C-alpha cells in the first residue's frame, strides 16, 4: 500500500473524460468558474452517502483541489471522510457511473454508493 504525499482528492482518467463530456452536455465546459463538488451526507445502506454535482460557488470553509486538470471542491466536514479518495468512473457490465475509491471506508454497501468509517 502506498501512502499519499499530500492529502487531496484525486480523479482517474476515465472519470476526467466523463466529467468533460457531462460539462459539455450541460453547456458549461467553457465556463472556468465551474468545478466538481463532492461531499458526504448522512444516509444510504451503510450510514454515509456520496454526493457529486457541478457548482460554481466556493463557500468560505471549502477545500479546493486540482487533479488531472479537474478542479474538485468539498466542504471541510466532508473532506475528513474523503481525504485521499479517488473519483473514478465505470462503464462496465456490472454498472455504469461514478464511484469513489475511498481508503477511509471501513465497509461499503453492495451498490457502492454508501459507506461507513
N, C-alpha and C positions, 0 to 999 in steps of 0.2 A: 504494500500500500504506500502510495506517495503522499507526502504532506505538501499542501499548497504553500507557496512562498508568501502569499498575501491573501487576506480574507476578502473574497469577492463573490460575485455570482457570474457564472460563465454561460456561454451559449455555443452549442455544437454547430457544425457547418450545415447540417440538414435543417436545424431549427432556424438558423440565419436565413437560409434560402426561402423557407416558408414565411418568415416574418416579412421579408422583402416583397414576396408575392401578395400577402394579405394587405400590406400597406398600399401597394399599387391598386389592388381591388377596391380599397376604401378611398382611394384618391388622395392619400396623404403622404405618398412616397417622396414628393418634392419639398414637403414642409419639414425642415430640420428641427422644428420645435417638438415634434412627436417622438415618443420613445415607448419602450415596452415597460409596463408597470406590472410587477409581480408582487404577490402578497400571500399572507396566510390568514385564514378566517376559521372560526370555530365551526365544526360540523363534519359531516361525512361519516363513513363507517368506522374510521379509526380515531376520530376526535378532532382532527385538523384537516382543512382542505386548502388546496392551492387556488389562487385567483390570478388571472392573467388577462391583460387588456392593453389597449393603446391609450396614451394620455399625453397631454402637452402642458400640464400644470405641475410644477415641482412645489411641494409643500415644505415648510420650514425644517422639519425633522427627517426629511427623506435622505436616503443614502443612494448615491448615483455611481454607476459603474459603466465601463465600456469594455466589451469583449467581442472580438471577431467583427468589429465595425458596427456593432449594435449597442445603443445606449439602453441600459437597464436601470430602472429606479424602483426602490422599495421603501416602505416606511421602516423606521428603526426597530419597532417591535417584530415585524415580520423578518427582518434581516437576522435576528437572533436565531430563528429557525432555518433560515436559508443560506447561512454562511457556507461558502464553498460548494454550493449546489450548481449543477449544470442543467440548463433548459435544453431539452432535446426534442426531436420530432420523429415519429414512426409512421411509416405508410405501409406497414406490413399487413398480412392477412389477419393477424390477431388483434387488430385495432389500429385506427388511424388517429393521429393527433399529437398534441404536445404532451410531454411528460417531464417530470423533474427527477433527476438522479441526485438524491439528497443523502449525503453521508451522515447527516444528523438524525435521520429517521430510524427509530428502533424497530418499527414494523410499518408495513404499508398494507392497504387493502387490495383485494383482487383486481379492482378496476384501476388502481394506480393513481386515483385522484385524491386520496386522503392518506394521512399518515399519523403516527404517534411518535413522541420523543421520550 
